[in-house]
Amino acid sequence: MQRDFRLLVFAILLPVGIMQAQTRQTESFKGKPVTATSPDKQIDELFTAWSNLQTPGAAVAVVKDENIIFKKGYGCAQLEYGIPITPSTIFHIASVSKQFTTFSALLLAHEGKLSLDDDIRKYIPEMPDFGKVITLRQLAHHTSGLRDQWNLLAMAGWRLDDVITREHILKLVERQKELNFNPGDEFLYCNTGFTLLAEVVSRVSGQSFAEFTRERIFEPLKMSSTLFYDDHEKIVRNRAYSYNADSSGIKKSVLNYANVGATSLFTTVEDLSLWAMNFESPVVGDRKIMDEMNERGILNNGDTISYALGQDVGTYKGLKLISHGGGDAGYRTFLARFPDQKLSVIVFSNLGSFDPAGMAFKIADIYLKDELVSEKSKEAAETKDAEKGTVTVDNDVLETYCGQYEYQPDIIVNISLDNNKLYAEAPGVPKVVLEPVSLSEFAVKGMNARLIFVKEDNGIISKVLIILNGQESSAPRIKGFNPAMVNLAEFTGEFYSQELNTTYSFMMESGKLIARHTRLNDIMLTPVKPDQFSGNEWFFGQIEFVRDKDNNITGCKVSSGRVRNIRFDKVKL
């Protein structure tokens, strides 16, 4: 399966950064053994830290053989009013919404009203003509090459707690001039594709997407507390508010989305249980549609990706797993289905630092303990790694690892030494410590990830290998560059993007180069190689300046994970 190496570092570092930001309650509970004997009480023990009305919490449901065998709420849905979370509490479930979008498209496809292999411009002719066909199937598999809507909006100066409507997103997409890559060449998660899929469903059916899903899915399944939220002013009773925690305590995390398809499904763990049951005995759709939902995508080169139609297909401890997670604002959600065991686990939370997937798997362990692959070999390996973790590496050796390593074309990883510890840092991602397991191999704590520094015959470190869940990638070291020699004043000026209809001012301040936008915090730009800078915001990660034949700077290209090479032209004054 092909991986996007430009995002691999984020897959390694970002989850660790999230874990480091967890609340004191989470940390105080971490590692405590479950001592109860019955499954219900074991789950209660897992959620002890959130069993009070002073903290946001979670709702849980477990489905076995098409029956809900456990459901319960923990913590507070609305801290201002002390309203407890119950299994009937409504959550925004973020990207778990996506499987309803692909399912809706399949319903229309089986009625002969569209084909997933149709060109998107057949239904949305105002889409830019990139000179290459983008199919509905590629939208659904994240292989379209389109740039991600959230990155685009943030780069254009939007805050993600702004009111963001379907119209805002469509107008922004219409302005795009380029793709991230040739459609079908790569897998790169893209929310834009699902907003467009929902729009296609709406135009083909003649109904709003919210109306279509209510009539065709939610009402037949008796999902009475479920809706696609396409109006940010709409009142929804019994909904949970979302929260985040920082050093000052718990704060509101406001969400004003009025767009659907990629996100914005409101539902309960009880209602989503009915949806999980529909995969086993279809009430809506049929067995053919359910099987299609689980079909993984295939790239142009024949590689199969793990992503199916709004779902990720893989394994967990030897068992087939079909799952998807979601996160917007402070909402964190996860649906895990074990089809061969006819078991589903649903976990919703309204706390941004909560790990719903981790908790869902702990719950699955309780019910599937007799069917899971033996953990003895894994435990032995972890013990061996722990013993390796006692390795001490001299500072002189650690210093040879420090520097920049490039994940082409738009991610630079900085390895640094601080207080006898080696750290890795990427644009917009918190600095994380690397624990030595040998003189040249380091572990990312809490992840199944290793970094191996490769030395040439001359003793120089030339690259770092990253091994994540058995998959290996390589990042070459950037050589012969001294950031102190860069004339930062050369890169100042006004830079305008036609695709985003926005302007940034690049200016010097206290000896540093910053990018300033009227609606955003200043972005610090750090030189990492000739004419290339690293930004300290997740949406403004890598900046490459462009020169003309006379060596004058005429613009720059900005990239950020799910968006590549947005062009900014230097404004002539």
C-alpha positions as CSV (number, residue, x, y, z in Angstrom):
1,M,0.0,0.0,0.0
2,Q,1.4,3.4,-1.0
3,R,1.9,5.9,1.7
4,D,2.2,9.7,1.5
5,F,5.7,10.2,3.0
6,R,5.1,14.0,3.2
7,L,2.4,13.2,5.9
8,L,4.1,10.3,7.6
9,V,5.9,12.6,10.1
10,F,2.6,14.0,11.1
11,A,1.2,10.5,11.6
12,I,4.1,9.9,14.0
13,L,4.4,13.2,15.8
14,L,0.9,14.7,16.0
15,P,-0.7,11.9,18.1
16,V,2.1,12.2,20.6
17,G,1.6,16.0,20.7
18,I,-2.1,15.4,21.5
19,M,-1.3,12.9,24.2
20,Q,1.1,15.5,25.8
21,A,-1.7,18.0,25.9
22,Q,-4.2,15.7,27.8
23,T,-5.8,16.9,30.9
24,R,-4.6,16.1,34.4
25,Q,-7.6,13.8,34.9
26,T,-6.5,11.7,31.9
27,E,-2.9,11.6,33.2
28,S,-4.0,10.6,36.7
29,F,-6.0,7.7,35.4
30,K,-3.5,6.5,32.8
31,G,-2.2,3.0,33.5
32,K,-4.6,2.0,36.3
33,P,-5.5,-1.6,36.0
34,V,-9.1,-2.7,35.4
35,T,-10.1,-4.9,38.4
36,A,-13.9,-5.4,37.9
37,T,-15.1,-8.7,36.6
38,S,-18.3,-8.0,34.6
39,P,-18.0,-6.1,31.2
40,D,-20.3,-3.3,32.4
41,K,-18.2,-2.6,35.5
42,Q,-15.0,-2.9,33.5
43,I,-16.1,-0.2,31.2
44,D,-17.2,1.9,34.1
45,E,-13.6,1.6,35.5
46,L,-12.2,2.7,32.2
47,F,-14.2,5.9,32.4
48,T,-13.7,6.7,36.1
49,A,-11.8,9.9,35.3
50,W,-14.9,11.3,33.5
51,S,-17.6,10.1,35.9
52,N,-18.5,13.5,37.3
53,L,-20.2,16.7,36.3
54,Q,-17.1,18.9,36.6
55,T,-15.6,17.6,33.4
56,P,-16.7,16.9,29.8
57,G,-16.9,13.2,29.1
58,A,-18.2,10.5,26.8
59,A,-21.0,8.4,25.6
60,V,-20.5,4.7,24.9
61,A,-22.5,2.0,23.1
62,V,-21.7,-1.6,22.3
63,V,-23.6,-3.6,19.8
64,K,-23.4,-7.4,19.6
65,D,-25.5,-9.6,17.3
66,E,-27.7,-6.6,16.3
67,N,-28.5,-5.8,19.9
68,I,-27.3,-2.9,22.1
69,I,-25.7,-4.8,25.0
70,F,-24.2,-1.7,26.7
71,K,-24.9,2.0,26.7
72,K,-24.0,4.7,29.1
73,G,-22.9,8.3,29.5
74,Y,-20.1,9.8,31.6
75,G,-19.3,13.4,32.5
76,C,-21.0,16.6,31.5
77,A,-22.7,17.6,28.2
78,Q,-22.9,21.3,29.1
79,L,-20.7,22.5,31.9
80,E,-22.5,25.8,32.4
81,Y,-25.7,24.0,33.4
82,G,-24.3,20.7,34.8
83,I,-26.3,18.6,32.3
84,P,-25.0,15.0,32.3
85,I,-24.1,13.0,29.3
86,T,-26.4,10.1,28.6
87,P,-26.7,7.6,25.7
88,S,-29.3,9.9,24.3
89,T,-27.0,13.0,24.2
90,I,-26.5,14.4,20.7
91,F,-22.9,14.8,19.5
92,H,-21.4,16.3,16.4
93,I,-19.5,13.3,15.1
94,A,-17.2,15.0,12.6
95,S,-15.6,12.7,10.0
96,V,-17.6,9.6,11.0
97,S,-20.2,11.5,8.9
98,K,-18.4,10.5,5.7
99,Q,-19.8,7.0,5.5
100,F,-23.3,8.4,5.3
101,T,-22.2,10.6,2.4
102,T,-20.8,7.7,0.4
103,F,-23.8,5.5,1.3
104,S,-26.2,8.3,-0.1
105,A,-24.2,8.3,-3.3
106,L,-24.5,4.5,-3.6
107,L,-28.2,4.7,-3.1
108,L,-28.5,7.0,-6.1
109,A,-26.0,4.9,-8.1
110,H,-28.1,1.7,-7.6
111,E,-31.2,3.6,-8.8
112,G,-29.3,4.5,-12.0
113,K,-29.2,8.2,-11.3
114,L,-25.4,8.5,-11.1
115,S,-22.2,6.4,-11.3
116,L,-19.3,6.7,-9.0
117,D,-17.1,6.6,-12.0
118,D,-18.7,9.8,-13.4
119,D,-16.7,13.0,-13.8
120,I,-17.5,15.5,-11.0
121,R,-18.0,18.2,-13.5
122,K,-21.0,16.3,-15.0
123,Y,-22.9,17.4,-11.8
124,I,-20.9,20.5,-10.7
125,P,-19.9,22.1,-14.0
126,E,-18.6,25.2,-12.2
127,M,-15.8,23.1,-10.8
128,P,-12.4,24.1,-12.3
129,D,-11.3,22.2,-15.3
130,F,-7.9,20.9,-14.3
131,G,-7.5,19.1,-17.6
132,K,-7.9,15.7,-15.9
133,V,-11.1,13.8,-15.0
134,I,-11.9,13.6,-11.3
135,T,-14.4,10.9,-10.5
136,L,-16.9,10.6,-7.7
137,R,-15.1,7.4,-6.6
138,Q,-11.8,9.3,-6.3
139,L,-13.5,11.9,-4.1
140,A,-14.8,9.1,-1.9
141,H,-11.4,7.4,-1.7
142,H,-9.4,10.6,-1.0
143,T,-7.5,10.1,-4.3
144,S,-8.8,13.1,-6.2
145,G,-5.8,15.3,-5.8
146,L,-8.0,18.2,-4.7
147,R,-6.7,20.5,-1.9
148,D,-8.3,20.1,1.5
149,Q,-11.0,22.7,2.3
150,W,-9.9,23.3,6.0
151,N,-6.3,24.0,5.0
152,L,-7.4,26.3,2.2
153,L,-9.8,28.2,4.5
154,A,-7.2,28.6,7.2
155,M,-4.6,29.8,4.8
156,A,-7.1,32.3,3.4
157,G,-7.5,33.8,6.8
158,W,-10.5,32.0,8.2
159,R,-10.7,30.8,11.7
160,L,-12.2,27.3,12.0
161,D,-14.7,28.7,14.6
162,D,-16.0,31.1,12.0
163,V,-19.4,30.4,10.4
164,I,-18.4,28.2,7.4
165,T,-21.1,27.3,5.0
166,R,-21.4,25.1,2.0
167,E,-21.3,28.2,-0.3
168,H,-18.1,29.4,1.3
169,I,-16.4,26.1,0.5
170,L,-17.7,25.8,-3.0
171,K,-16.6,29.3,-3.9
172,L,-13.1,28.7,-2.6
173,V,-12.9,25.4,-4.6
174,E,-14.0,27.2,-7.7
175,R,-10.9,29.5,-7.5
176,Q,-8.4,26.7,-7.5
177,K,-5.9,26.5,-10.4
178,E,-4.0,23.3,-9.5
179,L,-4.3,19.9,-7.9
180,N,-2.0,18.4,-5.3
181,F,-1.3,15.5,-7.6
182,N,-2.7,13.6,-10.6
183,P,-6.1,12.1,-9.8
184,G,-5.7,8.5,-8.7
185,D,-1.9,8.7,-8.2
186,E,-2.0,9.0,-4.4
187,F,-4.1,8.7,-1.2
188,L,-4.3,12.0,0.6
189,Y,-7.1,12.6,3.0
190,C,-9.3,15.4,1.6
191,N,-12.5,16.8,3.2
192,T,-13.3,18.8,0.0
193,G,-14.2,15.6,-1.8
194,F,-17.0,14.8,0.6
195,T,-18.4,18.2,0.6
196,L,-18.6,17.9,-3.2
197,L,-20.1,14.4,-2.9
198,A,-22.9,15.7,-0.7
199,E,-23.5,18.5,-3.2
200,V,-23.8,15.9,-6.0
201,V,-26.4,14.0,-4.0
202,S,-28.3,17.2,-3.4
203,R,-28.3,18.2,-7.1
204,V,-29.2,14.7,-8.4
205,S,-32.0,14.1,-5.8
206,G,-33.4,17.6,-6.0
207,Q,-33.3,17.8,-2.2
208,S,-30.9,19.3,0.3
209,F,-28.4,16.7,1.6
210,A,-30.0,17.0,5.1
211,E,-33.5,16.3,3.6
212,F,-32.3,13.4,1.5
213,T,-30.5,11.6,4.4
214,R,-33.4,12.2,6.7
215,E,-35.9,10.8,4.3
216,R,-33.8,8.0,2.8
217,I,-31.7,6.9,5.8
218,F,-32.6,8.2,9.2
219,E,-36.4,7.8,9.2
220,P,-36.3,4.3,7.8
221,L,-33.7,3.3,10.4
222,K,-35.7,5.1,13.2
223,M,-32.6,7.2,13.9
224,S,-34.9,9.9,15.5
225,S,-32.2,12.0,17.0
226,T,-30.0,12.2,13.9
227,L,-29.6,15.0,11.4
228,F,-27.1,16.7,9.1
229,Y,-26.6,20.1,10.6
230,D,-26.6,22.5,7.7
231,D,-27.8,25.6,9.6
232,H,-25.5,26.9,12.3
233,E,-28.4,28.8,14.0
234,K,-30.6,25.7,14.3
235,I,-31.6,24.7,17.8
236,V,-30.9,21.1,18.7
237,R,-32.2,20.0,22.0
238,N,-30.0,17.7,24.2
239,R,-26.8,18.4,22.3
240,A,-23.4,18.3,24.0
241,Y,-21.2,21.3,23.7
242,S,-17.5,20.8,23.0
243,Y,-14.5,21.8,25.2
244,N,-10.7,21.9,25.2
245,A,-8.3,22.0,28.1
246,D,-5.2,24.1,28.5
247,S,-3.0,25.3,31.4
248,S,-5.8,27.6,32.6
249,G,-8.5,24.9,32.7
250,I,-11.4,23.8,30.5
251,K,-12.7,26.2,27.9
252,K,-15.4,26.2,25.3
253,S,-14.4,25.1,21.8
254,V,-16.9,26.7,19.5
255,L,-18.1,25.2,16.3
256,N,-20.2,27.1,13.7
257,Y,-20.1,24.8,10.7
258,A,-23.0,25.0,8.3
259,N,-21.6,22.6,5.7
260,V,-22.2,18.9,5.3
261,G,-20.8,15.8,3.7
262,A,-17.3,15.8,5.2
263,T,-18.7,16.4,8.6
264,S,-21.7,17.9,10.6
265,L,-23.7,14.7,11.4
266,F,-25.5,15.1,14.7
267,T,-26.4,11.8,16.4
268,T,-26.4,9.7,19.5
269,V,-24.6,6.5,20.3
270,E,-28.0,4.9,20.4
271,D,-28.9,6.0,16.9
272,L,-25.4,5.2,15.5
273,S,-25.9,1.7,16.9
274,L,-28.9,1.3,14.5
275,W,-26.6,2.3,11.7
276,A,-24.0,-0.3,12.7
277,M,-26.8,-2.9,12.8
278,N,-27.8,-2.0,9.2
279,F,-24.5,-3.4,8.0
280,E,-25.4,-6.8,9.3
281,S,-29.1,-6.9,8.3
282,P,-29.8,-4.0,5.8
283,V,-33.1,-2.1,6.3
284,V,-31.8,0.7,4.1
285,G,-29.9,-0.4,1.1
286,D,-29.0,-4.0,0.4
287,R,-26.2,-6.5,0.8
288,K,-24.6,-5.3,-2.4
289,I,-24.4,-1.7,-1.2
290,M,-23.0,-2.8,2.1
291,D,-20.3,-4.8,0.4
292,E,-19.4,-1.9,-1.8
293,M,-19.0,0.3,1.2
294,N,-16.2,-1.9,2.4
295,E,-14.3,-2.0,-0.9
296,R,-10.9,-0.4,-0.6
297,G,-9.6,2.1,-3.2
298,I,-7.1,1.2,-5.9
299,L,-4.5,3.7,-7.1
300,N,-3.4,4.2,-10.8
301,N,-0.4,2.0,-10.2
302,G,-2.5,-0.9,-8.9
303,D,-1.7,-0.4,-5.2
304,T,-4.6,-0.9,-2.8
305,I,-5.2,1.6,-0.1
306,S,-6.8,0.9,3.3
307,Y,-9.6,3.5,2.8
308,A,-12.9,2.2,1.5
309,L,-16.0,4.3,0.9
310,G,-16.0,6.5,4.0
311,Q,-14.4,3.8,6.1
312,D,-11.0,2.4,6.9
313,V,-10.5,-1.3,6.5
314,G,-7.8,-3.1,8.4
315,T,-7.1,-5.4,11.3
316,Y,-6.9,-5.2,15.1
317,K,-5.1,-8.0,17.0
318,G,-5.8,-10.4,14.2
319,L,-9.4,-9.5,13.7
320,K,-10.9,-7.7,10.7
321,L,-11.7,-4.1,11.6
322,I,-13.8,-1.5,9.8
323,S,-13.6,1.9,11.4
324,H,-13.5,5.7,11.2
325,G,-12.8,8.5,13.7
326,G,-13.6,12.1,13.7
327,G,-12.5,15.3,15.4
328,D,-13.8,18.9,15.0
329,A,-13.4,21.6,17.7
330,G,-13.6,19.6,21.0
331,Y,-15.6,16.7,19.6
332,R,-13.8,13.3,19.3
333,T,-15.6,10.3,18.0
334,F,-14.9,6.7,16.8
335,L,-16.9,3.9,15.4
336,A,-15.3,0.4,15.3
337,R,-16.9,-2.5,13.6
338,F,-15.7,-6.1,13.9
339,P,-17.9,-7.7,11.2
340,D,-16.9,-11.3,11.7
341,Q,-17.7,-11.1,15.4
342,K,-20.8,-8.9,14.8
343,L,-19.5,-6.5,17.4
344,S,-19.5,-2.7,17.1
345,V,-18.1,-0.2,19.6
346,I,-19.1,3.5,19.6
347,V,-17.4,6.2,21.6
348,F,-18.3,9.9,21.5
349,S,-16.6,12.6,23.5
350,N,-16.9,16.4,23.9
351,L,-13.3,16.9,25.2
352,G,-10.6,17.6,22.7
353,S,-7.9,15.7,24.5
354,F,-10.0,12.5,24.7
355,D,-8.8,9.4,22.8
356,P,-12.0,7.7,21.5
357,A,-10.2,5.1,19.4
358,G,-8.0,4.1,22.3
359,M,-11.0,3.7,24.6
360,A,-13.0,1.9,21.9
361,F,-10.2,-0.7,21.6
362,K,-10.0,-1.2,25.3
363,I,-13.7,-1.9,25.3
364,A,-13.3,-4.3,22.4
365,D,-10.6,-6.1,24.3
366,I,-13.1,-6.8,27.1
367,Y,-15.7,-8.4,24.8
368,L,-13.3,-10.1,22.4
369,K,-10.6,-11.3,24.8
370,D,-11.1,-14.9,23.8
371,E,-10.7,-14.2,20.0
372,L,-7.8,-11.8,20.0
373,V,-4.3,-12.9,18.8
374,S,-2.1,-13.7,21.7
375,E,-0.4,-10.7,23.2
376,K,2.5,-12.7,24.7
377,S,4.9,-12.0,21.8
378,K,3.9,-8.3,21.8
379,E,4.5,-8.1,25.6
380,A,7.9,-9.7,25.2
381,A,8.9,-7.2,22.5
382,E,7.7,-4.3,24.7
383,T,9.8,-5.7,27.6
384,K,12.8,-5.9,25.3
385,D,12.2,-2.4,24.1
386,A,11.9,-1.2,27.6
387,E,15.3,-2.7,28.4
388,K,16.7,-1.1,25.3
389,G,15.3,2.2,26.6
390,T,18.0,2.2,29.3
391,V,20.6,3.0,26.6
392,T,22.6,6.2,27.2
393,V,23.9,8.1,24.1
394,D,26.7,10.6,24.6
395,N,25.9,14.2,23.8
396,D,28.7,14.3,21.2
397,V,26.8,11.6,19.3
398,L,23.4,13.2,19.7
399,E,24.8,16.4,18.3
400,T,25.7,14.7,15.1
401,Y,22.0,13.8,14.6
402,C,20.8,17.4,14.9
403,G,19.7,19.2,11.8
404,Q,17.0,19.4,9.2
405,Y,15.6,16.3,7.3
406,E,13.4,16.8,4.3
407,Y,10.1,14.9,3.5
408,Q,9.7,16.2,0.0
409,P,8.4,18.5,-1.1
410,D,6.8,20.3,1.8
411,I,7.8,19.0,5.2
412,I,11.1,19.7,7.0
413,V,11.7,17.8,10.3
414,N,14.0,19.5,12.7
415,I,16.1,17.3,15.1
416,S,17.5,19.2,18.0
417,L,19.2,18.6,21.3
418,D,18.1,20.1,24.6
419,N,19.2,19.2,28.1
420,N,20.7,15.9,27.0
421,K,17.5,14.9,25.2
422,L,17.0,14.5,21.4
423,Y,13.8,16.1,20.0
424,A,11.9,16.0,16.7
425,E,9.7,18.9,15.5
426,A,7.8,19.6,12.3
427,P,5.8,22.6,11.2
428,G,2.7,23.2,13.4
429,V,3.5,20.0,15.4
430,P,4.6,20.1,19.1
431,K,8.2,19.1,19.8
432,V,8.5,15.5,21.0
433,V,11.2,13.7,22.8
434,L,13.0,10.7,21.1
435,E,14.0,7.9,23.5
436,P,17.2,5.9,22.5
437,V,16.8,2.2,22.1
438,S,20.3,1.9,20.6
439,L,23.1,4.3,19.7
440,S,21.4,5.2,16.4
441,E,17.8,4.1,16.9
442,F,15.2,6.1,18.8
443,A,11.6,5.4,19.7
444,V,8.7,7.9,19.7
445,K,7.1,7.3,23.1
446,G,3.6,5.9,23.0
447,M,3.8,5.1,19.3
448,N,4.8,2.1,17.3
449,A,7.5,4.2,15.6
450,R,11.2,4.3,15.3
451,L,13.7,6.8,13.9
452,I,17.1,5.4,12.7
453,F,19.9,7.7,11.9
454,V,22.0,6.5,8.9
455,K,25.7,7.2,8.9
456,E,27.9,7.1,5.7
457,D,31.4,5.6,5.5
458,N,32.8,9.1,6.2
459,G,31.0,9.2,9.5
460,I,28.4,11.9,8.4
461,I,24.7,11.3,9.1
462,S,23.0,11.5,5.7
463,K,19.4,10.6,6.4
464,V,16.9,9.3,8.9
465,L,14.7,6.3,8.4
466,I,11.3,6.3,9.9
467,I,9.6,3.0,10.6
468,L,5.9,3.3,11.5
469,N,3.8,0.2,12.0
470,G,6.3,-1.8,9.8
471,Q,6.3,0.8,7.0
472,E,9.6,2.5,6.2
473,S,10.3,5.9,4.7
474,S,13.5,7.9,4.3
475,A,14.2,11.6,4.8
476,P,17.6,13.0,3.5
477,R,19.4,15.5,5.6
478,I,19.6,19.0,4.3
479,K,23.3,19.8,3.8
480,G,25.5,22.8,3.7
481,F,23.0,25.5,4.8
482,N,23.6,28.2,7.3
483,P,20.4,30.0,8.3
484,A,22.4,32.9,9.8
485,M,23.7,33.8,6.3
486,V,20.2,34.4,4.9
487,N,19.3,38.0,4.0
488,L,15.8,38.0,5.5
489,A,15.1,41.5,4.2
490,E,15.2,40.1,0.6
491,F,12.0,38.2,1.3
492,T,9.8,41.0,2.6
493,G,6.9,42.5,0.7
494,E,3.2,42.0,0.0
495,F,2.2,38.6,-1.5
496,Y,-1.3,37.9,-3.0
497,S,-2.9,34.6,-3.9
498,Q,-5.6,34.7,-6.5
499,E,-6.7,31.2,-5.5
500,L,-7.4,32.3,-1.9
501,N,-8.2,35.9,-2.7
502,T,-6.0,36.9,0.2
503,T,-2.8,38.8,1.0
504,Y,0.1,38.2,3.4
505,S,2.7,40.8,4.4
506,F,6.1,39.3,4.9
507,M,8.1,41.6,7.1
508,M,11.1,41.8,9.5
509,E,10.4,42.1,13.2
510,S,13.1,41.8,15.9
511,G,15.5,40.2,13.5
512,K,12.9,37.6,12.4
513,L,10.9,37.1,9.2
514,I,7.2,36.9,9.9
515,A,4.1,36.5,7.7
516,R,1.3,38.8,8.8
517,H,-2.4,38.5,7.9
518,T,-5.2,40.8,9.1
519,R,-7.2,37.9,10.7
520,L,-4.4,35.6,12.0
521,N,-1.7,35.5,14.5
522,D,1.7,36.3,13.1
523,I,3.5,33.3,11.6
524,M,7.2,32.9,12.3
525,L,9.2,31.9,9.2
526,T,12.5,30.0,9.8
527,P,14.9,29.5,6.9
528,V,15.6,25.7,6.3
529,K,17.4,25.8,2.9
530,P,18.0,28.4,0.2
531,D,14.7,30.2,-0.6
532,Q,12.7,27.9,1.6
533,F,11.3,28.6,5.0
534,S,9.3,26.6,7.6
535,G,6.2,28.2,9.2
536,N,5.0,27.6,12.7
537,E,1.3,27.1,11.9
538,W,-0.3,23.9,10.8
539,F,-1.8,25.5,7.7
540,F,1.4,27.5,6.7
541,G,4.0,24.8,7.0
542,Q,6.5,25.3,4.1
543,I,7.2,28.4,2.0
544,E,9.3,28.3,-1.1
545,F,10.1,31.6,-2.8
546,V,10.2,31.9,-6.6
547,R,12.7,34.0,-8.6
548,D,12.8,35.2,-12.1
549,K,15.7,35.0,-14.6
550,D,17.2,38.1,-13.0
551,N,17.2,36.4,-9.6
552,N,14.4,38.7,-8.3
553,I,11.8,37.2,-6.0
554,T,8.4,37.2,-7.8
555,G,6.3,35.1,-5.5
556,C,6.2,32.1,-3.3
557,K,4.5,28.7,-3.0
558,V,3.0,27.6,0.3
559,S,2.2,24.0,1.3
560,S,0.7,22.5,4.4
561,G,0.2,18.7,4.4
562,R,-3.1,18.5,2.6
563,V,-2.5,21.5,0.4
564,R,0.5,21.8,-1.9
565,N,2.0,24.7,-3.7
566,I,-0.6,27.5,-3.3
567,R,0.8,30.3,-5.5
568,F,1.3,33.8,-4.0
569,D,2.5,36.6,-6.3
570,K,4.6,39.5,-5.0
571,V,2.7,42.7,-5.3
572,K,4.5,45.4,-7.2
573,L,4.3,48.7,-5.3
